[in-house]
Amino acid sequence: MDAAARYEQLIAFLNAHLPRPVQQEELADGTFQFTGGSPGEVVARLTKASVAIEQYAVRWETPYTPVMRPRRVGLVRWRRLPESTVMNVVGQLIRGARDARLSRYVMCQLCGETKPPEWMEDHDVCQQCSASVLGPVH
């Protein structure tokens, strides 16, 4: 199988194996970025030579400006490996990134919902409960 066909196969594999829903966009440098899950769980970046799998993460630049800052779990140079090996390794990296992301979720002590860490006001209370139950803090 030629490189173009394997590239298309990797696009299909990522769309099928990332958590639902999957958002796909092409970046300015030609990299395809896939974000799986809502809220985000796993990010995959596919280039003509490699696929990077990352755990979704957010950093707050200001109290109102979240910026995605994923943490790399692994990188596979897919052109250098047999197809079955690439698919197995990428699948394992996706599962590992998703498990790591979900392990960071926290249950809000007020509403009882489990939420991603960036939605928490502090370790025990989510932002929504903090604003509605406790009121704004100045």
N, CA and C atoms as a LAMMPS dump frame, in Angstrom:
ITEM: TIMESTEP
0
ITEM: NUMBER OF ATOMS
414
ITEM: BOX BOUNDS ff ff ff
-5.0000000000000000e+02 5.0000000000000000e+02
-5.0000000000000000e+02 5.0000000000000000e+02
-5.0000000000000000e+02 5.0000000000000000e+02
ITEM: ATOMS id mol type element x y z
1 1 1 N 0.847 -1.18 0
2 1 2 C 0 0 0
3 1 3 C 0.891 1.241 0
4 2 1 N 0.573 2.204 -0.851
5 2 2 C 1.405 3.398 -0.939
6 2 3 C 1.112 4.364 0.216
7 3 1 N 1.97 5.371 0.37
8 3 2 C 1.877 6.311 1.498
9 3 3 C 0.568 7.088 1.494
10 4 1 N 0.077 7.488 0.333
11 4 2 C -1.175 8.256 0.26
12 4 3 C -2.35 7.42 0.755
13 5 1 N -2.377 6.147 0.38
14 5 2 C -3.458 5.26 0.824
15 5 3 C -3.373 5.016 2.333
16 6 1 N -2.16 4.83 2.854
17 6 2 C -1.989 4.631 4.304
18 6 3 C -2.395 5.885 5.07
19 7 1 N -2.099 7.064 4.513
20 7 2 C -2.477 8.337 5.13
21 7 3 C -4.001 8.426 5.236
22 8 1 N -4.687 8.11 4.152
23 8 2 C -6.162 8.123 4.159
24 8 3 C -6.703 7.089 5.142
25 9 1 N -6.049 5.954 5.234
26 9 2 C -6.469 4.917 6.176
27 9 3 C -6.296 5.398 7.62
28 10 1 N -5.229 6.143 7.892
29 10 2 C -5.028 6.701 9.235
30 10 3 C -6.103 7.734 9.571
31 11 1 N -6.498 8.546 8.614
32 11 2 C -7.583 9.507 8.85
33 11 3 C -8.854 8.759 9.247
34 12 1 N -9.185 7.712 8.503
35 12 2 C -10.38 6.916 8.807
36 12 3 C -10.251 6.24 10.174
37 13 1 N -9.066 5.714 10.485
38 13 2 C -8.839 5.047 11.773
39 13 3 C -9.042 6.025 12.929
40 14 1 N -8.47 7.218 12.816
41 14 2 C -8.611 8.213 13.886
42 14 3 C -10.074 8.613 14.065
43 15 1 N -10.781 8.833 12.973
44 15 2 C -12.199 9.175 13.063
45 15 3 C -13.009 8.066 13.716
46 16 1 N -12.622 6.82 13.504
47 16 2 C -13.359 5.681 14.054
48 16 3 C -12.989 5.367 15.502
49 17 1 N -11.756 5.685 15.93
50 17 2 C -11.287 5.235 17.245
51 17 3 C -11.19 6.325 18.313
52 18 1 N -11.29 7.578 17.922
53 18 2 C -11.287 8.646 18.925
54 18 3 C -12.665 8.721 19.583
55 19 1 N -12.725 9.216 20.837
56 19 2 C -14.032 9.361 21.493
57 19 3 C -14.946 10.276 20.682
58 20 1 N -16.218 9.97 20.688
59 20 2 C -17.234 10.762 19.973
60 20 3 C -17.597 12.001 20.747
61 21 1 N -17.995 13.085 20.134
62 21 2 C -17.864 13.388 18.714
63 21 3 C -16.422 13.729 18.365
64 22 1 N -16.085 13.58 17.094
65 22 2 C -14.735 13.899 16.622
66 22 3 C -14.799 15.159 15.76
67 23 1 N -14 16.137 16.134
68 23 2 C -13.857 17.343 15.32
69 23 3 C -12.539 17.241 14.576
70 24 1 N -12.577 17.559 13.287
71 24 2 C -11.38 17.463 12.461
72 24 3 C -11.147 18.805 11.786
73 25 1 N -9.894 19.271 11.831
74 25 2 C -9.562 20.508 11.128
75 25 3 C -8.162 20.398 10.547
76 26 1 N -7.947 21.098 9.447
77 26 2 C -6.617 21.149 8.844
78 26 3 C -5.964 22.448 9.282
79 27 1 N -4.776 22.346 9.889
80 27 2 C -4.043 23.508 10.36
81 27 3 C -3.267 24.134 9.199
82 28 1 N -2.764 25.336 9.402
83 28 2 C -2.069 26.09 8.354
84 28 3 C -0.864 25.338 7.783
85 29 1 N -0.214 24.523 8.619
86 29 2 C 0.977 23.792 8.148
87 29 3 C 0.646 22.466 7.454
88 30 1 N -0.657 22.182 7.26
89 30 2 C -1.069 20.949 6.601
90 30 3 C -1.345 19.793 7.543
91 31 1 N -1.081 19.976 8.824
92 31 2 C -1.371 18.953 9.823
93 31 3 C -2.879 18.825 9.993
94 32 1 N -3.365 17.584 10.095
95 32 2 C -4.759 17.361 10.446
96 32 3 C -4.832 17.192 11.956
97 33 1 N -5.682 17.985 12.592
98 33 2 C -5.879 17.877 14.04
99 33 3 C -7.275 17.338 14.298
100 34 1 N -7.327 16.266 15.089
101 34 2 C -8.579 15.641 15.477
102 34 3 C -8.74 15.834 16.983
103 35 1 N -9.912 16.268 17.416
104 35 2 C -10.208 16.369 18.843
105 35 3 C -11.4 15.469 19.115
106 36 1 N -11.196 14.481 19.979
107 36 2 C -12.245 13.52 20.286
108 36 3 C -12.817 13.75 21.663
109 37 1 N -14.166 13.704 21.741
110 37 2 C -14.866 13.838 23.018
111 37 3 C -15.442 15.222 23.204
112 38 1 N -16.483 15.298 24.024
113 38 2 C -17.095 16.575 24.381
114 38 3 C -17.537 16.504 25.83
115 39 1 N -16.814 17.142 26.744
116 39 2 C -15.632 17.962 26.5
117 39 3 C -14.466 17.111 25.99
118 40 1 N -13.478 17.784 25.421
119 40 2 C -12.352 17.101 24.793
120 40 3 C -11.678 16.087 25.698
121 41 1 N -11.254 14.979 25.091
122 41 2 C -10.546 13.927 25.822
123 41 3 C -9.19 13.616 25.197
124 42 1 N -9.171 13.466 23.867
125 42 2 C -7.948 13.063 23.161
126 42 3 C -7.765 13.953 21.933
127 43 1 N -6.518 14.358 21.688
128 43 2 C -6.172 15.122 20.488
129 43 3 C -5.182 14.279 19.686
130 44 1 N -5.417 14.199 18.379
131 44 2 C -4.485 13.512 17.482
132 44 3 C -4.06 14.509 16.417
133 45 1 N -2.751 14.525 16.117
134 45 2 C -2.215 15.398 15.069
135 45 3 C -1.515 14.504 14.052
136 46 1 N -2.049 14.513 12.836
137 46 2 C -1.539 13.657 11.766
138 46 3 C -0.818 14.497 10.721
139 47 1 N 0.439 14.134 10.471
140 47 2 C 1.205 14.768 9.392
141 47 3 C 1.509 13.699 8.342
142 48 1 N 2.191 14.097 7.302
143 48 2 C 2.553 13.148 6.233
144 48 3 C 3.577 12.111 6.697
145 49 1 N 4.138 12.298 7.905
146 49 2 C 5.157 11.366 8.384
147 49 3 C 4.874 10.782 9.761
148 50 1 N 4.028 11.452 10.567
149 50 2 C 3.838 10.984 11.939
150 50 3 C 2.426 11.243 12.426
151 51 1 N 2.079 10.585 13.519
152 51 2 C 0.822 10.851 14.218
153 51 3 C 1.163 10.993 15.705
154 52 1 N 0.744 12.126 16.275
155 52 2 C 0.964 12.386 17.698
156 52 3 C -0.372 12.246 18.411
157 53 1 N -0.359 11.561 19.543
158 53 2 C -1.562 11.407 20.358
159 53 3 C -1.328 12.16 21.653
160 54 1 N -2.324 12.988 22.037
161 54 2 C -2.192 13.858 23.196
162 54 3 C -3.429 13.774 24.083
163 55 1 N -3.195 13.958 25.358
164 55 2 C -4.297 14.066 26.319
165 55 3 C -4.798 15.505 26.272
166 56 1 N -6.092 15.689 26.077
167 56 2 C -6.677 17.02 26.03
168 56 3 C -6.465 17.712 27.378
169 57 1 N -6.084 18.959 27.349
170 57 2 C -5.915 19.76 28.568
171 57 3 C -6.14 21.22 28.225
172 58 1 N -6.547 21.98 29.222
173 58 2 C -6.821 23.406 29.053
174 58 3 C -6.033 24.188 30.087
175 59 1 N -5.525 25.332 29.649
176 59 2 C -4.895 26.282 30.563
177 59 3 C -5.658 27.587 30.431
178 60 1 N -5.884 28.262 31.529
179 60 2 C -6.612 29.526 31.522
180 60 3 C -5.615 30.669 31.434
181 61 1 N -5.629 31.406 30.312
182 61 2 C -4.752 32.573 30.173
183 61 3 C -5.28 33.733 31.001
184 62 1 N -6.602 33.881 31.037
185 62 2 C -7.279 34.838 31.905
186 62 3 C -8.492 34.096 32.47
187 63 1 N -9.212 34.67 33.451
188 63 2 C -10.393 33.976 33.97
189 63 3 C -11.457 33.689 32.903
190 64 1 N -11.371 34.342 31.756
191 64 2 C -12.371 34.152 30.706
192 64 3 C -11.79 33.603 29.409
193 65 1 N -10.511 33.223 29.426
194 65 2 C -9.858 32.792 28.191
195 65 3 C -9.199 31.425 28.353
196 66 1 N -9.955 30.353 28.053
197 66 2 C -9.332 29.029 28.08
198 66 3 C -8.561 28.778 26.786
199 67 1 N -7.403 28.147 26.904
200 67 2 C -6.58 27.816 25.742
201 67 3 C -6.237 26.329 25.824
202 68 1 N -6.48 25.608 24.72
203 68 2 C -6.163 24.184 24.697
204 68 3 C -4.651 24.003 24.742
205 69 1 N -4.178 23.217 25.696
206 69 2 C -2.755 22.897 25.853
207 69 3 C -2.619 21.392 26.102
208 70 1 N -2.772 20.576 25.054
209 70 2 C -2.713 19.125 25.253
210 70 3 C -1.338 18.644 25.699
211 71 1 N -1.342 17.492 26.362
212 71 2 C -0.104 16.859 26.842
213 71 3 C 0.19 15.641 25.973
214 72 1 N 1.354 15.619 25.359
215 72 2 C 1.703 14.519 24.456
216 72 3 C 1.837 13.21 25.214
217 73 1 N 1.215 12.175 24.649
218 73 2 C 1.309 10.82 25.185
219 73 3 C 2.298 10.006 24.362
220 74 1 N 2.272 10.197 23.047
221 74 2 C 3.202 9.461 22.199
222 74 3 C 3.193 9.961 20.776
223 75 1 N 4.241 9.61 20.043
224 75 2 C 4.388 9.985 18.648
225 75 3 C 4.824 8.749 17.875
226 76 1 N 4.156 8.495 16.751
227 76 2 C 4.483 7.337 15.92
228 76 3 C 4.856 7.832 14.527
229 77 1 N 6.021 7.435 14.064
230 77 2 C 6.437 7.735 12.689
231 77 3 C 5.861 6.619 11.812
232 78 1 N 4.658 6.847 11.325
233 78 2 C 3.869 5.799 10.694
234 78 3 C 4.441 5.278 9.381
235 79 1 N 5.239 6.031 8.699
236 79 2 C 5.807 5.565 7.425
237 79 3 C 6.857 4.478 7.638
238 80 1 N 7.445 4.426 8.83
239 80 2 C 8.555 3.51 9.083
240 80 3 C 8.111 2.153 9.626
241 81 1 N 6.83 2.032 9.973
242 81 2 C 6.35 0.809 10.618
243 81 3 C 5.314 0.096 9.764
244 82 1 N 5.169 -1.215 9.967
245 82 2 C 4.105 -1.935 9.269
246 82 3 C 2.728 -1.399 9.69
247 83 1 N 1.79 -1.48 8.771
248 83 2 C 0.444 -0.944 8.988
249 83 3 C -0.203 -1.475 10.271
250 84 1 N -0.152 -2.772 10.503
251 84 2 C -0.803 -3.352 11.685
252 84 3 C -0.166 -2.831 12.975
253 85 1 N 1.133 -2.644 12.972
254 85 2 C 1.828 -2.118 14.148
255 85 3 C 1.39 -0.684 14.421
256 86 1 N 1.312 0.126 13.377
257 86 2 C 0.889 1.522 13.542
258 86 3 C -0.5 1.578 14.154
259 87 1 N -1.425 0.811 13.614
260 87 2 C -2.808 0.843 14.108
261 87 3 C -2.885 0.373 15.559
262 88 1 N -2.154 -0.674 15.896
263 88 2 C -2.157 -1.178 17.279
264 88 3 C -1.581 -0.143 18.243
265 89 1 N -0.46 0.445 17.891
266 89 2 C 0.19 1.419 18.769
267 89 3 C -0.671 2.671 18.917
268 90 1 N -1.19 3.195 17.813
269 90 2 C -2.035 4.389 17.872
270 90 3 C -3.292 4.109 18.691
271 91 1 N -3.885 2.941 18.525
272 91 2 C -5.063 2.572 19.325
273 91 3 C -4.756 2.544 20.812
274 92 1 N -3.602 1.984 21.173
275 92 2 C -3.196 1.937 22.588
276 92 3 C -2.938 3.341 23.128
277 93 1 N -2.299 4.187 22.335
278 93 2 C -2.039 5.561 22.773
279 93 3 C -3.346 6.329 22.985
280 94 1 N -4.311 6.125 22.101
281 94 2 C -5.614 6.784 22.258
282 94 3 C -6.259 6.344 23.567
283 95 1 N -6.272 5.042 23.832
284 95 2 C -6.861 4.536 25.088
285 95 3 C -6.127 5.092 26.307
286 96 1 N -4.805 5.127 26.234
287 96 2 C -4.027 5.658 27.354
288 96 3 C -4.291 7.132 27.6
289 97 1 N -4.349 7.921 26.515
290 97 2 C -4.621 9.359 26.653
291 97 3 C -6.01 9.587 27.225
292 98 1 N -6.983 8.818 26.753
293 98 2 C -8.364 8.965 27.243
294 98 3 C -8.454 8.576 28.721
295 99 1 N -7.846 7.463 29.084
296 99 2 C -7.859 7.033 30.489
297 99 3 C -7.201 8.075 31.39
298 100 1 N -6.072 8.632 30.944
299 100 2 C -5.384 9.654 31.742
300 100 3 C -6.263 10.888 31.9
301 101 1 N -6.92 11.289 30.831
302 101 2 C -7.801 12.473 30.891
303 101 3 C -8.972 12.22 31.848
304 102 1 N -9.637 11.095 31.691
305 102 2 C -10.808 10.812 32.534
306 102 3 C -10.432 10.64 34.003
307 103 1 N -9.218 10.205 34.272
308 103 2 C -8.784 10.035 35.666
309 103 3 C -8.641 11.377 36.384
310 104 1 N -8.589 12.464 35.633
311 104 2 C -8.438 13.795 36.224
312 104 3 C -9.788 14.466 36.499
313 105 1 N -10.889 13.84 36.053
314 105 2 C -12.216 14.407 36.307
315 105 3 C -12.502 14.375 37.815
316 106 1 N -13.304 15.341 38.268
317 106 2 C -13.598 15.501 39.688
318 106 3 C -15.107 15.626 39.875
319 107 1 N -15.62 15.063 40.982
320 107 2 C -17.035 15.204 41.294
321 107 3 C -17.252 16.455 42.128
322 108 1 N -18.175 17.299 41.672
323 108 2 C -18.542 18.505 42.419
324 108 3 C -19.314 18.085 43.671
325 109 1 N -18.918 18.612 44.808
326 109 2 C -19.556 18.257 46.068
327 109 3 C -20.946 18.873 46.23
328 110 1 N -21.288 19.866 45.4
329 110 2 C -22.605 20.5 45.499
330 110 3 C -23.628 19.865 44.562
331 111 1 N -23.28 19.692 43.281
332 111 2 C -24.26 19.145 42.325
333 111 3 C -24.101 17.644 42.106
334 112 1 N -22.969 17.083 42.51
335 112 2 C -22.745 15.649 42.36
336 112 3 C -22.33 15.212 40.966
337 113 1 N -22.137 16.152 40.055
338 113 2 C -21.727 15.812 38.694
339 113 3 C -20.211 15.703 38.598
340 114 1 N -19.759 14.771 37.755
341 114 2 C -18.332 14.613 37.512
342 114 3 C -17.956 15.493 36.331
343 115 1 N -16.937 16.327 36.519
344 115 2 C -16.578 17.335 35.515
345 115 3 C -15.075 17.342 35.27
346 116 1 N -14.664 17.821 34.085
347 116 2 C -13.233 17.921 33.808
348 116 3 C -12.594 18.988 34.699
349 117 1 N -11.307 18.878 34.941
350 117 2 C -10.654 19.776 35.896
351 117 3 C -10.776 21.259 35.555
352 118 1 N -10.806 21.601 34.264
353 118 2 C -10.892 23.02 33.912
354 118 3 C -12.273 23.615 34.194
355 119 1 N -13.261 22.783 34.501
356 119 2 C -14.593 23.279 34.842
357 119 3 C -14.773 23.444 36.344
358 120 1 N -13.734 23.187 37.115
359 120 2 C -13.827 23.271 38.57
360 120 3 C -13.312 24.627 39.062
361 121 1 N -14.056 25.2 39.992
362 121 2 C -13.628 26.457 40.62
363 121 3 C -12.465 26.18 41.569
364 122 1 N -12.611 25.116 42.341
365 122 2 C -11.528 24.604 43.183
366 122 3 C -11.667 23.087 43.159
367 123 1 N -10.998 22.373 44.029
368 123 2 C -11.015 20.912 43.961
369 123 3 C -12.383 20.31 44.269
370 124 1 N -13.25 21.024 45.004
371 124 2 C -14.518 20.447 45.44
372 124 3 C -15.764 20.993 44.761
373 125 1 N -15.693 22.172 44.153
374 125 2 C -16.887 22.839 43.619
375 125 3 C -16.65 23.267 42.175
376 126 1 N -17.649 22.948 41.299
377 126 2 C -17.535 23.332 39.888
378 126 3 C -17.842 24.823 39.724
379 127 1 N -17.444 25.368 38.597
380 127 2 C -17.655 26.794 38.332
381 127 3 C -19.133 27.155 38.325
382 128 1 N -19.963 26.282 37.762
383 128 2 C -21.398 26.567 37.689
384 128 3 C -22.01 26.657 39.086
385 129 1 N -21.701 25.728 39.954
386 129 2 C -22.225 25.773 41.322
387 129 3 C -21.655 26.949 42.089
388 130 1 N -20.388 27.221 41.864
389 130 2 C -19.76 28.34 42.551
390 130 3 C -20.482 29.633 42.237
391 131 1 N -20.839 29.835 40.973
392 131 2 C -21.512 31.063 40.559
393 131 3 C -22.964 31.105 41.009
394 132 1 N -23.68 29.953 40.916
395 132 2 C -25.11 29.975 41.203
396 132 3 C -25.456 29.762 42.682
397 133 1 N -24.698 28.921 43.372
398 133 2 C -25.019 28.602 44.761
399 133 3 C -24.264 29.516 45.731
400 134 1 N -22.984 29.69 45.483
401 134 2 C -22.174 30.462 46.405
402 134 3 C -22.165 31.942 46.059
403 135 1 N -22.506 32.276 44.817
404 135 2 C -22.481 33.673 44.386
405 135 3 C -21.095 34.076 43.942
406 136 1 N -21.003 35.169 43.219
407 136 2 C -19.68 35.611 42.729
408 136 3 C -18.778 36.053 43.861
409 137 1 N -17.503 35.75 43.7
410 137 2 C -16.507 36.169 44.684
411 137 3 C -15.699 37.303 44.089
412 138 1 N -15.553 38.395 44.81
413 138 2 C -14.817 39.563 44.302
414 138 3 C -13.538 39.764 45.051
